[in-house]
Amino acid sequence: MEPYRTIAAPGEDQFIEKKSRFIGAVRPVTTEEEALAFIQEKRKQHWDASHNVYAYVLREGQLRRYSDDGEPQGTAGVPVLEVLLKSGVTDCVVVVTRYFGGILLGAGGLVRAYSHGAKIGLEAGGIREMRPCLQLSLRCDYSQLGRVQPLILQCGGVLDDTEYADTVVLRFHMPIPLVEAFEKELTDCSAGTLRCDKGIESFYPFHCGE
């Protein structure tokens, strides 16, 4: 399991270039069916637009697809796809809609406009890193909670749930490469009285730069 970057949430933004209105919309997806459904959704929403150019990149099958949707070849779909590839994101789809304003942009102008439409769409959605994590749980006494809970956070863990009863059960996830060091710190701070129960491995989102 390797980390990857994707869109944090659906996003949309727009701008005007020589009276043409460009709308960049993005959505995180995991399958080609989801990508095509989003493209169709935008085509229905903007049925009166001049063009609905799209590109999507998927981890599954390392799939990459794009469409110029009637714009001159190489001036629309390819620039949108290149924005995705240069940003390093996957499992996402972008649709850049154009309402023609009556002024021709030329090949270079189209490339810049569609690239910008994809870029502002990505910025609106935000980028996150998905990291392979291990689900963990830990049972401790109330007297130990003040040491254990901060330790989890300091070692890169993220708390998911806390159960208060006769003892405290902390459920959290942590990037897999950090688990071994955390377990050592836990042993040291508890004099060997505490240990983690390990669950399944799964991807969890992190803000880029965390």
Backbone as a printed PyTorch tensor [residue, N CA C, xyz], in Angstrom:
tensor([[[  0.8480,  -1.1940,   0.0000],
         [  0.0000,   0.0000,   0.0000],
         [  0.8820,   1.2430,   0.0000]],

        [[  0.7460,   2.0440,  -1.0550],
         [  1.5460,   3.2570,  -1.1830],
         [  0.6530,   4.4890,  -1.0160]],

        [[  1.1820,   5.5690,  -0.4040],
         [  0.4020,   6.8060,  -0.2890],
         [  0.0690,   7.3630,  -1.6720]],

        [[ -1.0280,   8.1110,  -1.7530],
         [ -1.3670,   8.7830,  -3.0060],
         [ -2.1040,  10.0760,  -2.7020]],

        [[ -2.1420,  10.9720,  -3.6890],
         [ -2.8090,  12.2620,  -3.5360],
         [ -4.0960,  12.2720,  -4.3340]],

        [[ -5.1270,  12.8920,  -3.7640],
         [ -6.4040,  13.0020,  -4.4590],
         [ -7.1030,  14.2920,  -4.0260]],

        [[ -8.3080,  14.4810,  -4.5340],
         [ -9.0920,  15.6710,  -4.1980],
         [ -9.7490,  15.4740,  -2.8380]],

        [[ -9.7180,  16.5190,  -2.0190],
         [-10.3090,  16.4280,  -0.6820],
         [-11.8340,  16.4170,  -0.7330]],

        [[-12.4250,  17.1780,  -1.6660],
         [-13.8830,  17.3140,  -1.7230],
         [-14.2740,  17.8500,  -3.0950]],

        [[-15.5420,  17.7060,  -3.4880],
         [-15.9880,  18.3550,  -4.7280],
         [-15.7500,  19.8590,  -4.6560]],

        [[-15.3510,  20.4360,  -5.7710],
         [-15.0770,  21.8760,  -5.7990],
         [-15.3600,  22.4690,  -7.1680]],

        [[-15.5770,  23.7740,  -7.1860],
         [-15.8920,  24.4490,  -8.4480],
         [-15.5060,  25.9220,  -8.3600]],

        [[-14.9780,  26.4450,  -9.4620],
         [-14.6580,  27.8660,  -9.5580],
         [-14.7560,  28.2650, -11.0240]],

        [[-14.7610,  29.5670, -11.3100],
         [-14.9090,  30.0280, -12.6920],
         [-14.1750,  31.3390, -12.9170]],

        [[-13.9800,  31.6470, -14.1980],
         [-13.3540,  32.9110, -14.5760],
         [-13.8070,  33.2760, -15.9900]],

        [[-13.5740,  34.5170, -16.3560],
         [-13.9120,  35.0200, -17.6910],
         [-12.6290,  35.3130, -18.4550]],

        [[-12.5620,  34.8440, -19.6900],
         [-11.4320,  35.1150, -20.5710],
         [-11.9640,  35.5790, -21.9230]],

        [[-11.7790,  36.8520, -22.2280],
         [-12.2500,  37.4370, -23.4900],
         [-13.7200,  37.0890, -23.7410]],

        [[-14.5240,  37.3360, -22.7290],
         [-15.9850,  37.1600, -22.7540],
         [-16.4510,  35.7030, -22.7310]],

        [[-15.5160,  34.7520, -22.8090],
         [-15.8930,  33.3480, -22.6270],
         [-15.8370,  33.0180, -21.1340]],

        [[-16.8640,  32.3100, -20.6600],
         [-16.8910,  31.9120, -19.2470],
         [-16.4440,  30.4650, -19.1300]],

        [[-15.4530,  30.2420, -18.2820],
         [-14.9210,  28.9040, -18.0410],
         [-15.2340,  28.5010, -16.5960]],

        [[-15.7660,  27.2880, -16.4280],
         [-16.1130,  26.7660, -15.1070],
         [-15.3410,  25.4640, -14.8990]],

        [[-14.4940,  25.4460, -13.8950],
         [-13.7440,  24.2320, -13.5600],
         [-14.3690,  23.5250, -12.3790]],

        [[-14.7790,  22.2570, -12.5630],
         [-15.4200,  21.4850, -11.5020],
         [-14.6830,  20.1680, -11.3090]],

        [[-14.4720,  19.7760, -10.0600],
         [-13.7470,  18.5380,  -9.7580],
         [-14.5350,  17.7050,  -8.7520]],

        [[-14.2430,  16.4080,  -8.7580],
         [-14.8440,  15.5130,  -7.7670],
         [-13.9210,  14.3190,  -7.5530]],

        [[-13.7590,  13.8810,  -6.2880],
         [-13.0160,  12.6350,  -6.0530],
         [-13.8510,  11.4360,  -6.4770]],

        [[-13.2320,  10.4830,  -7.1520],
         [-13.9160,   9.2700,  -7.6020],
         [-12.9690,   8.0860,  -7.4120]],

        [[-13.5210,   6.8920,  -7.4360],
         [-12.6760,   5.6980,  -7.3190],
         [-12.8460,   4.7380,  -8.4900]],

        [[-13.8870,   4.9560,  -9.3190],
         [-14.1340,   4.0700, -10.4600],
         [-14.4330,   4.8990, -11.7040]],

        [[-14.2980,   4.2430, -12.8550],
         [-14.6120,   4.9290, -14.0980],
         [-16.1030,   5.2400, -14.1840]],

        [[-16.9360,   4.3870, -13.6140],
         [-18.3780,   4.6320, -13.6130],
         [-18.7050,   5.9300, -12.8750]],

        [[-18.0350,   6.1570, -11.7470],
         [-18.2630,   7.3900, -10.9890],
         [-17.7910,   8.6100, -11.7740]],

        [[-16.6590,   8.4800, -12.4620],
         [-16.1400,   9.5880, -13.2650],
         [-17.0980,   9.9350, -14.3960]],

        [[-17.5880,   8.9140, -15.0860],
         [-18.5020,   9.1470, -16.2100],
         [-19.8340,   9.7210, -15.7230]],

        [[-20.2650,   9.3060, -14.5350],
         [-21.5110,   9.8390, -13.9870],
         [-21.3790,  11.3350, -13.6890]],

        [[-20.2130,  11.7410, -13.1820],
         [-19.9870,  13.1630, -12.8960],
         [-19.9440,  13.9650, -14.1950]],

        [[-19.2900,  13.4290, -15.2150],
         [-19.2270,  14.1030, -16.5140],
         [-20.6330,  14.2910, -17.0810]],

        [[-21.4430,  13.2410, -16.9950],
         [-22.8190,  13.3240, -17.4840],
         [-23.6230,  14.3410, -16.6760]],

        [[-23.3970,  14.3730, -15.3800],
         [-24.0840,  15.3380, -14.5200],
         [-23.7740,  16.7700, -14.9620]],

        [[-22.5190,  17.0410, -15.2700],
         [-22.1210,  18.3880, -15.6820],
         [-22.6480,  18.7100, -17.0810]],

        [[-22.7150,  17.7140, -17.9390],
         [-23.2810,  17.9420, -19.2700],
         [-24.7630,  18.3050, -19.1810]],

        [[-25.4760,  17.6570, -18.2840],
         [-26.8950,  17.9790, -18.0920],
         [-27.0620,  19.3510, -17.4530]],

        [[-26.2210,  19.6470, -16.4970],
         [-26.2980,  20.9450, -15.8280],
         [-25.9870,  22.0820, -16.7890]],

        [[-24.9800,  21.8720, -17.6260],
         [-24.5480,  22.9030, -18.5750],
         [-24.8690,  22.4640, -20.0080]],

        [[-26.1130,  22.0920, -20.2130],
         [-26.5290,  21.5940, -21.5280],
         [-26.4070,  22.6510, -22.6170]],

        [[-26.4510,  23.9220, -22.2170],
         [-26.3990,  25.0180, -23.1890],
         [-24.9880,  25.5700, -23.3730]],

        [[-23.9790,  24.9220, -22.7760],
         [-22.6010,  25.3910, -22.9100],
         [-22.0380,  25.0250, -24.2770]],

        [[-20.9940,  25.7240, -24.6830],
         [-20.3380,  25.4230, -25.9640],
         [-19.5660,  24.1140, -25.8850]],

        [[-18.8900,  23.8860, -24.7410],
         [-18.0640,  22.6810, -24.5820],
         [-18.0390,  22.2710, -23.1070]],

        [[-18.0080,  20.9650, -22.8860],
         [-17.7580,  20.3920, -21.5580],
         [-16.5580,  19.4470, -21.6880]],

        [[-15.3900,  20.0080, -21.5090],
         [-14.1350,  19.2700, -21.6530],
         [-13.8440,  18.5350, -20.3460]],

        [[-13.3070,  17.3190, -20.4410],
         [-13.0390,  16.5890, -19.2060],
         [-11.7330,  15.8070, -19.2710]],

        [[-11.2840,  15.4150, -18.0800],
         [-10.1640,  14.4840, -17.9310],
         [-10.3140,  13.8090, -16.5780]],

        [[ -9.8990,  12.5480, -16.5110],
         [ -9.8920,  11.8690, -15.2170],
         [ -8.7270,  10.8890, -15.1460]],

        [[ -8.2860,  10.6710, -13.8990],
         [ -7.1550,   9.7920, -13.6120],
         [ -7.5700,   8.8660, -12.4780]],

        [[ -7.3620,   7.5590, -12.6610],
         [ -7.7610,   6.5760, -11.6530],
         [ -6.5830,   5.6750, -11.2830]],

        [[ -6.5250,   5.3110, -10.0050],
         [ -5.5030,   4.3380,  -9.5900],
         [ -5.8120,   2.9690, -10.1920]],

        [[ -7.0880,   2.6230, -10.2160],
         [ -7.4890,   1.3200, -10.7430],
         [ -7.1330,   1.2090, -12.2180]],

        [[ -6.2140,   0.3330, -12.5430],
         [ -5.7750,   0.1450, -13.9170],
         [ -4.9230,   1.2730, -14.4500]],

        [[ -4.5000,   2.2090, -13.5620],
         [ -3.7050,   3.3700, -13.9930],
         [ -4.3720,   4.0640, -15.1870]],

        [[ -5.6770,   4.2450, -15.0930],
         [ -6.4740,   4.7540, -16.2090],
         [ -6.3690,   6.2670, -16.3360]],

        [[ -6.2160,   6.7400, -17.5780],
         [ -6.1980,   8.1690, -17.8880],
         [ -7.0570,   8.3930, -19.1240]],

        [[ -8.0380,   9.2820, -19.0150],
         [ -8.9260,   9.5740, -20.1350],
         [ -9.1580,  11.0800, -20.2220]],

        [[ -9.4250,  11.5540, -21.4380],
         [ -9.7440,  12.9750, -21.6230],
         [-10.5620,  13.1510, -22.8970]],

        [[-11.1990,  14.3170, -23.0220],
         [-11.9600,  14.6470, -24.2200],
         [-11.8680,  16.1440, -24.4830]],

        [[-11.6620,  16.5130, -25.7630],
         [-11.6680,  17.9220, -26.1700],
         [-13.0990,  18.4450, -26.3580]],

        [[-14.0660,  17.5380, -26.4820],
         [-15.4740,  17.8820, -26.6670],
         [-15.6830,  18.9590, -27.7340]],

        [[-15.0500,  18.7650, -28.8850],
         [-15.2820,  19.6620, -30.0130],
         [-14.2920,  20.7990, -30.1530]],

        [[-13.4740,  21.0500, -29.1330],
         [-12.4280,  22.0620, -29.2780],
         [-11.3220,  21.4950, -30.1720]],

        [[-10.5000,  22.3610, -30.7890],
         [ -9.4090,  21.8580, -31.6370],
         [ -8.5460,  20.8520, -30.8850]],

        [[ -8.1510,  19.7920, -31.5640],
         [ -7.4140,  18.6970, -30.9400],
         [ -6.1700,  19.2010, -30.2030]],

        [[ -6.0160,  18.7540, -28.9600],
         [ -4.8340,  19.0900, -28.1760],
         [ -4.9130,  20.4050, -27.4280]],

        [[ -6.0230,  21.1470, -27.5830],
         [ -6.1110,  22.4680, -26.9400],
         [ -6.9170,  22.4610, -25.6500]],

        [[ -7.5510,  21.3390, -25.3110],
         [ -8.4830,  21.3530, -24.1830],
         [ -8.2930,  20.1500, -23.2550]],

        [[ -8.6440,  18.9570, -23.7300],
         [ -8.5610,  17.7740, -22.8790],
         [ -7.1670,  17.4570, -22.4020]],

        [[ -6.1930,  17.5420, -23.2970],
         [ -4.8040,  17.2490, -22.9200],
         [ -4.2850,  18.2440, -21.8780]],

        [[ -4.4890,  19.5500, -22.0540],
         [ -4.0520,  20.4840, -21.0110],
         [ -4.7030,  20.2230, -19.6520]],

        [[ -5.9860,  19.8580, -19.6440],
         [ -6.6590,  19.5460, -18.3780],
         [ -6.0180,  18.3110, -17.7340]],

        [[ -5.7790,  17.2760, -18.5420],
         [ -5.1330,  16.0660, -18.0270],
         [ -3.7470,  16.3690, -17.4880]],

        [[ -2.9930,  17.2130, -18.1810],
         [ -1.6360,  17.5420, -17.7390],
         [ -1.6350,  18.2590, -16.3970]],

        [[ -2.6570,  19.0700, -16.1420],
         [ -2.7580,  19.7190, -14.8250],
         [ -2.9220,  18.6640, -13.7310]],

        [[ -3.7490,  17.6590, -13.9930],
         [ -3.9310,  16.5800, -13.0220],
         [ -2.6210,  15.8400, -12.7770]],

        [[ -1.9340,  15.4990, -13.8660],
         [ -0.7050,  14.7230, -13.7400],
         [  0.3880,  15.5170, -13.0320]],

        [[  0.5090,  16.8020, -13.3530],
         [  1.5540,  17.6240, -12.7320],
         [  1.2750,  17.8460, -11.2450]],

        [[  0.0080,  17.8800, -10.8690],
         [ -0.3350,  18.0650,  -9.4570],
         [ -0.1570,  16.7750,  -8.6680]],

        [[ -0.0170,  15.6520,  -9.3870],
         [  0.2110,  14.3720,  -8.7200],
         [ -1.0310,  13.7230,  -8.1500]],

        [[ -2.2160,  14.1900,  -8.5460],
         [ -3.4440,  13.6260,  -7.9850],
         [ -3.9500,  12.4650,  -8.8270]],

        [[ -4.6950,  11.5960,  -8.1950],
         [ -5.3500,  10.4900,  -8.8820],
         [ -6.7180,  10.2890,  -8.2530]],

        [[ -7.4830,   9.3360,  -8.7910],
         [ -8.8540,   9.1050,  -8.3360],
         [ -9.6540,  10.4070,  -8.3140]],

        [[ -9.5970,  11.1310,  -9.4160],
         [-10.3480,  12.3840,  -9.5150],
         [-10.7250,  12.6480, -10.9730]],

        [[-11.7740,  13.4510, -11.1380],
         [-12.2670,  13.8260, -12.4600],
         [-12.4530,  15.3370, -12.4810]],

        [[-12.1330,  15.9420, -13.6210],
         [-12.2930,  17.3780, -13.8180],
         [-13.1160,  17.6250, -15.0740]],

        [[-14.0930,  18.5220, -14.9740],
         [-14.8380,  18.9870, -16.1420],
         [-14.6620,  20.5040, -16.2190]],

        [[-14.1630,  20.9760, -17.3580],
         [-14.0460,  22.4210, -17.5770],
         [-15.0650,  22.8070, -18.6460]],

        [[-16.0450,  23.5710, -18.2400],
         [-17.1380,  23.9930, -19.1150],
         [-16.8210,  25.3640, -19.7010]],

        [[-17.1340,  25.5310, -20.9870],
         [-16.9260,  26.8320, -21.6370],
         [-18.2220,  27.3410, -22.2500]],

        [[-18.5640,  28.5700, -21.9130],
         [-19.6240,  29.3040, -22.5970],
         [-18.9390,  30.3280, -23.5030]],

        [[-19.0110,  30.0930, -24.8060],
         [-18.2950,  30.9210, -25.7800],
         [-18.8200,  32.3590, -25.7710]],

        [[-17.8760,  33.3000, -25.7210],
         [-18.2520,  34.7120, -25.6320],
         [-18.1580,  35.4750, -26.9330]],

        [[-17.8480,  34.7780, -28.0370],
         [-17.8260,  35.4440, -29.3370],
         [-16.4570,  35.8720, -29.8210]],

        [[-15.4400,  35.7380, -28.9590],
         [-14.0800,  36.1130, -29.3500],
         [-13.2100,  34.8650, -29.3560]],

        [[-12.5680,  34.5890, -30.4940],
         [-11.6940,  33.4230, -30.5990],
         [-10.4490,  33.6220, -29.7430]],

        [[-10.0210,  32.5530, -29.0970],
         [ -8.8470,  32.6370, -28.2290],
         [ -7.5750,  32.1520, -28.8940]],

        [[ -7.7020,  31.4200, -29.9750],
         [ -6.5260,  30.8310, -30.6010],
         [ -6.0740,  29.6010, -29.8380]],

        [[ -5.2250,  28.7970, -30.4570],
         [ -4.7990,  27.5360, -29.8400],
         [ -4.1060,  27.7710, -28.5050]],

        [[ -3.1710,  28.7100, -28.4740],
         [ -2.4500,  28.9830, -27.2300],
         [ -3.3690,  29.5090, -26.1440]],

        [[ -4.3050,  30.3510, -26.5240],
         [ -5.2520,  30.8900, -25.5510],
         [ -6.1510,  29.8250, -24.9770]],

        [[ -6.5620,  28.8680, -25.8100],
         [ -7.3980,  27.7710, -25.3250],
         [ -6.6360,  26.8910, -24.3320]],

        [[ -5.3980,  26.5840, -24.6710],
         [ -4.5750,  25.7620, -23.7750],
         [ -4.4550,  26.4260, -22.4060]],

        [[ -4.1620,  27.7210, -22.4070],
         [ -4.0120,  28.4330, -21.1360],
         [ -5.3340,  28.4890, -20.3650]],

        [[ -6.4200,  28.7330, -21.0830],
         [ -7.7180,  28.8640, -20.4250],
         [ -8.1730,  27.5330, -19.8180]],

        [[ -8.0550,  26.4380, -20.5630],
         [ -8.4880,  25.1500, -20.0250],
         [ -7.5600,  24.6730, -18.9030]],

        [[ -6.2780,  24.9770, -19.0260],
         [ -5.3550,  24.6460, -17.9360],
         [ -5.7330,  25.4060, -16.6710]],

        [[ -6.0580,  26.6790, -16.8350],
         [ -6.4230,  27.4940, -15.6820],
         [ -7.7400,  27.0170, -15.0750]],

        [[ -8.6870,  26.6220, -15.9350],
         [ -9.9560,  26.0980, -15.4360],
         [ -9.7640,  24.8590, -14.5870]],

        [[ -8.8730,  23.9600, -15.0350],
         [ -8.5850,  22.7580, -14.2490],
         [ -7.8840,  23.1170, -12.9450]],

        [[ -6.9630,  24.0630, -13.0030],
         [ -6.2010,  24.4450, -11.8130],
         [ -7.0950,  25.0440, -10.7350]],

        [[ -8.0030,  25.9470, -11.1070],
         [ -8.8440,  26.5740, -10.0910],
         [ -9.8670,  25.5770,  -9.5450]],

        [[-10.2450,  24.6050, -10.3720],
         [-11.1210,  23.5470,  -9.8830],
         [-10.4300,  22.7220,  -8.7950]],

        [[ -9.1630,  22.3530,  -9.0560],
         [ -8.3920,  21.5990,  -8.0650],
         [ -8.2150,  22.4080,  -6.7790]],

        [[ -7.9410,  23.6960,  -6.9430],
         [ -7.7510,  24.5480,  -5.7610],
         [ -9.0420,  24.6400,  -4.9470]],

        [[-10.1840,  24.6690,  -5.6420],
         [-11.4680,  24.7380,  -4.9430],
         [-11.7440,  23.4580,  -4.1700]],

        [[-11.3550,  22.3190,  -4.7420],
         [-11.5880,  21.0360,  -4.0730],
         [-10.5740,  20.7430,  -2.9850]],

        [[ -9.3540,  21.2740,  -3.1450],
         [ -8.2980,  20.9990,  -2.1800],
         [ -7.6790,  19.6350,  -2.4230]],

        [[ -6.4190,  19.5010,  -2.0610],
         [ -5.7050,  18.2450,  -2.2740],
         [ -5.3520,  17.6320,  -0.9240]],

        [[ -5.5520,  16.3450,  -0.7890],
         [ -5.1860,  15.6200,   0.4230],
         [ -4.3460,  14.4120,   0.0590]],

        [[ -3.5950,  13.9450,   1.0090],
         [ -2.7940,  12.7350,   0.8100],
         [ -3.4590,  11.5800,   1.5450]],

        [[ -3.6470,  10.4860,   0.8590],
         [ -4.2000,   9.2770,   1.4610],
         [ -3.0350,   8.3680,   1.8410]],

        [[ -2.9360,   8.0680,   3.1380],
         [ -1.8150,   7.2690,   3.6280],
         [ -2.3080,   5.9430,   4.1950]],

        [[ -1.5610,   4.8800,   3.9450],
         [ -1.9330,   3.5970,   4.5420],
         [ -1.6970,   3.6330,   6.0450]],

        [[ -2.7390,   3.3480,   6.8060],
         [ -2.6790,   3.4100,   8.2640],
         [ -3.1130,   2.0810,   8.8730]],

        [[ -2.7110,   1.9010,  10.1220],
         [ -3.1490,   0.7440,  10.8820],
         [ -4.1580,   1.2170,  11.9200]],

        [[ -5.2920,   0.5290,  11.9820],
         [ -6.2790,   0.8190,  13.0150],
         [ -5.8140,   0.1840,  14.3220]],

        [[ -5.8290,   0.9810,  15.3980],
         [ -5.3100,   0.5340,  16.6780],
         [ -6.3000,   0.8470,  17.7940]],

        [[ -6.2230,   0.0990,  18.8650],
         [ -6.9950,   0.4110,  20.0680],
         [ -6.1220,   0.1340,  21.2810]],

        [[ -6.4150,   0.8580,  22.3510],
         [ -5.5760,   0.7880,  23.5430],
         [ -6.4530,   1.0070,  24.7690]],

        [[ -6.3200,   0.1520,  25.7680],
         [ -7.0780,   0.2790,  27.0070],
         [ -6.1260,   0.7270,  28.1280]],

        [[ -6.5310,   1.7700,  28.8500],
         [ -5.6800,   2.2600,  29.9290],
         [ -6.5260,   2.7360,  31.1040]],

        [[ -5.8770,   2.9170,  32.2430],
         [ -6.5400,   3.4780,  33.4120],
         [ -6.6710,   4.9880,  33.2520]],

        [[ -7.5970,   5.5690,  34.0090],
         [ -7.7680,   7.0280,  33.9620],
         [ -6.4850,   7.7460,  34.3860]],

        [[ -5.7350,   7.1530,  35.2710],
         [ -4.4890,   7.7740,  35.7370],
         [ -3.4250,   7.8200,  34.6400]],

        [[ -3.5680,   6.9540,  33.6220],
         [ -2.5910,   6.9120,  32.5250],
         [ -3.0060,   7.7620,  31.3280]],

        [[ -4.2730,   8.1750,  31.3140],
         [ -4.8130,   8.8510,  30.1310],
         [ -4.0490,  10.1310,  29.7950]],

        [[ -3.6650,  10.8850,  30.8050],
         [ -2.9720,  12.1490,  30.5760],
         [ -1.6290,  11.9990,  29.9120]],

        [[ -1.0370,  10.8140,  29.9950],
         [  0.2360,  10.5580,  29.3060],
         [  0.0220,   9.8920,  27.9530]],

        [[ -0.9410,   8.9680,  27.9140],
         [ -1.1250,   8.1490,  26.7130],
         [ -1.7510,   8.9380,  25.5640]],

        [[ -2.7990,   9.7090,  25.8690],
         [ -3.4890,  10.4250,  24.7850],
         [ -2.5620,  11.4030,  24.0610]],

        [[ -1.7890,  12.2480,  24.7590],
         [ -0.8530,  13.1270,  24.0510],
         [  0.2160,  12.3510,  23.2760]],

        [[  0.6250,  11.2030,  23.8100],
         [  1.6430,  10.4050,  23.1320],
         [  1.1610,   9.9240,  21.7700]],

        [[ -0.1030,   9.5040,  21.7150],
         [ -0.6690,   9.0560,  20.4350],
         [ -0.5640,  10.1680,  19.3960]],

        [[ -0.9500,  11.3760,  19.7950],
         [ -0.9340,  12.5070,  18.8700],
         [  0.4840,  12.9000,  18.4970]],

        [[  1.3870,  12.8960,  19.4700],
         [  2.7800,  13.2660,  19.2070],
         [  3.4590,  12.2980,  18.2420]],

        [[  3.0290,  11.0490,  18.2650],
         [  3.6440,  10.0270,  17.4040],
         [  2.9540,   9.9100,  16.0530]],

        [[  2.0090,  10.8170,  15.7640],
         [  1.3850,  10.8360,  14.4410],
         [  0.0580,  10.1300,  14.3450]],

        [[ -0.5020,   9.7310,  15.4630],
         [ -1.8000,   9.0680,  15.4330],
         [ -2.9510,  10.0540,  15.3890]],

        [[ -4.1060,   9.5760,  14.9890],
         [ -5.3290,  10.3780,  14.9290],
         [ -6.4120,   9.6370,  15.6950]],

        [[ -6.9520,  10.2740,  16.7260],
         [ -7.9770,   9.6430,  17.5470],
         [ -9.3070,   9.5520,  16.7890]],

        [[ -9.9170,   8.3790,  16.8310],
         [-11.2070,   8.1670,  16.1790],
         [-12.3560,   8.0940,  17.1840]],

        [[-12.0820,   7.5400,  18.3660],
         [-13.1540,   7.3450,  19.3350],
         [-12.5390,   7.0940,  20.7110]],

        [[-13.2320,   7.5660,  21.7330],
         [-12.8050,   7.3120,  23.1090],
         [-14.0030,   6.7940,  23.8970]],

        [[-13.8160,   5.6540,  24.5540],
         [-14.8830,   5.0150,  25.3360],
         [-14.5220,   5.0800,  26.8190]],

        [[-15.3890,   5.7210,  27.5910],
         [-15.1460,   5.8780,  29.0230],
         [-16.0260,   4.9080,  29.8060]],

        [[-15.3810,   4.0170,  30.5590],
         [-16.1040,   3.0790,  31.4250],
         [-15.2490,   2.8810,  32.6790]],

        [[-15.1060,   1.6400,  33.1350],
         [-14.2130,   1.3910,  34.2760],
         [-12.7830,   1.7570,  33.9120]],

        [[-12.4530,   1.5280,  32.6620],
         [-11.1780,   1.9830,  32.0890],
         [-11.4960,   2.7990,  30.8330]],

        [[-10.4600,   3.3270,  30.2210],
         [-10.6320,   4.1290,  29.0050],
         [-10.1220,   3.3240,  27.8140]],

        [[-10.9240,   3.2780,  26.7390],
         [-10.4930,   2.6290,  25.4980],
         [-10.3250,   3.7090,  24.4360]],

        [[ -9.1320,   3.8210,  23.9080],
         [ -8.8190,   4.7800,  22.8450],
         [ -8.7140,   4.0330,  21.5270]],

        [[ -9.4800,   4.4750,  20.5540],
         [ -9.3890,   3.9020,  19.2130],
         [ -8.8300,   4.9720,  18.2880]],

        [[ -7.8300,   4.6100,  17.5000],
         [ -7.1370,   5.6010,  16.6810],
         [ -6.4930,   4.9190,  15.4830]],

        [[ -6.0420,   5.7280,  14.5350],
         [ -5.2840,   5.1840,  13.4110],
         [ -3.9670,   5.9340,  13.2910]],

        [[ -2.9950,   5.2760,  12.6820],
         [ -1.6460,   5.8290,  12.6030],
         [ -0.9730,   5.3260,  11.3230]],

        [[ -0.2540,   6.2160,  10.5940],
         [  0.4940,   5.7510,   9.4260],
         [  1.3860,   4.5670,   9.7850]],

        [[  1.3620,   3.5550,   8.9610],
         [  2.0470,   2.2950,   9.2660],
         [  3.5280,   2.4720,   9.6070]],

        [[  4.2830,   3.3260,   8.8980],
         [  5.7110,   3.4510,   9.2330],
         [  5.9760,   4.0060,  10.6320]],

        [[  4.9550,   4.6200,  11.2700],
         [  5.1510,   5.2490,  12.5820],
         [  4.7760,   4.3420,  13.7470]],

        [[  4.1500,   3.2120,  13.4580],
         [  3.5930,   2.3680,  14.5160],
         [  4.6790,   1.7710,  15.4010]],

        [[  5.7390,   1.2820,  14.8190],
         [  6.7840,   0.6170,  15.6030],
         [  7.3920,   1.5690,  16.6320]],

        [[  7.6980,   2.8020,  16.2040],
         [  8.2720,   3.7840,  17.1320],
         [  7.2720,   4.1350,  18.2340]],

        [[  5.9900,   4.2280,  17.8760],
         [  4.9650,   4.5250,  18.8810],
         [  4.8980,   3.4200,  19.9280]],

        [[  4.9330,   2.1810,  19.4940],
         [  4.8520,   1.0650,  20.4380],
         [  6.0170,   1.0830,  21.4220]],

        [[  7.1860,   1.4620,  20.9330],
         [  8.3520,   1.5630,  21.8280],
         [  8.1420,   2.6720,  22.8530]],

        [[  7.6550,   3.8360,  22.3900],
         [  7.3870,   4.9560,  23.3010],
         [  6.3210,   4.5770,  24.3340]],

        [[  5.3180,   3.8400,  23.8740],
         [  4.2430,   3.4190,  24.7750],
         [  4.7820,   2.4860,  25.8560]],

        [[  5.6330,   1.5660,  25.4560],
         [  6.2420,   0.6490,  26.4300],
         [  7.0700,   1.4150,  27.4500]],

        [[  7.8360,   2.3850,  26.9710],
         [  8.6980,   3.1590,  27.8690],
         [  7.8790,   3.9820,  28.8620]],

        [[  6.8210,   4.6650,  28.3570],
         [  6.0720,   5.5780,  29.2300],
         [  5.1680,   4.8390,  30.2120]],

        [[  4.8450,   3.5800,  29.9100],
         [  3.9490,   2.8220,  30.7910],
         [  4.6830,   1.7150,  31.5460]],

        [[  6.0030,   1.7040,  31.4460],
         [  6.8140,   0.6560,  32.0890],
         [  6.3540,  -0.7430,  31.6610]],

        [[  5.9340,  -0.8320,  30.3930],
         [  5.5670,  -2.1230,  29.8370],
         [  4.1870,  -2.6220,  30.2000]],

        [[  3.3670,  -1.7690,  30.8060],
         [  2.0320,  -2.2250,  31.2400],
         [  0.9610,  -2.0710,  30.1650]],

        [[  1.2480,  -1.2960,  29.1170],
         [  0.2520,  -1.0460,  28.0790],
         [  0.7270,  -1.5810,  26.7370]],

        [[ -0.2390,  -2.0430,  25.9560],
         [  0.0540,  -2.4560,  24.5840],
         [ -1.1600,  -2.1720,  23.7100]],

        [[ -0.9240,  -2.1270,  22.3980],
         [ -1.9990,  -1.8420,  21.4300],
         [ -2.5570,  -3.1290,  20.8550]],

        [[ -3.8360,  -3.1120,  20.6080],
         [ -4.4560,  -4.1560,  19.7890],
         [ -4.5250,  -3.6360,  18.3640]],

        [[ -4.0460,  -4.4390,  17.4330],
         [ -3.9560,  -4.0040,  16.0400],
         [ -5.1470,  -4.5000,  15.2380]],

        [[ -5.6990,  -3.6030,  14.4110],
         [ -6.8120,  -3.9460,  13.5330],
         [ -6.3590,  -4.0400,  12.0910]],

        [[ -7.2110,  -3.5780,  11.1860],
         [ -6.9260,  -3.7190,   9.7590],
         [ -6.1440,  -2.5190,   9.2250]],

        [[ -5.5480,  -2.6970,   8.0770],
         [ -4.8890,  -1.6050,   7.3790],
         [ -5.8780,  -0.9510,   6.4260]],

        [[ -5.8640,   0.3720,   6.3700],
         [ -6.7840,   1.1030,   5.5050],
         [ -6.1980,   2.4740,   5.1970]],

        [[ -6.6930,   3.1120,   4.1270],
         [ -6.2360,   4.4540,   3.7740],
         [ -7.0310,   5.4950,   4.5580]],

        [[ -6.3090,   6.5320,   5.0260],
         [ -6.9340,   7.6570,   5.7180],
         [ -6.3870,   8.9530,   5.1360]],

        [[ -7.2210,  10.0060,   5.1260],
         [ -6.7800,  11.2820,   4.5450],
         [ -5.9400,  12.1080,   5.5150]],

        [[ -4.9360,  12.7760,   4.9470],
         [ -4.1180,  13.7290,   5.6750],
         [ -3.9490,  14.9540,   4.7940]],

        [[ -3.9150,  16.1410,   5.4060],
         [ -3.6190,  17.3340,   4.6390],
         [ -2.1830,  17.2620,   4.1380]],

        [[ -1.9550,  17.6860,   2.9200],
         [ -0.6050,  17.6710,   2.3750],
         [  0.2760,  18.5640,   3.2320]],

        [[  1.4410,  18.0410,   3.5870],
         [  2.3680,  18.8040,   4.4170],
         [  2.3280,  18.4070,   5.8700]],

        [[  1.3210,  17.5880,   6.2610],
         [  1.2600,  17.1350,   7.6570],
         [  2.3710,  16.1360,   7.9290]]])
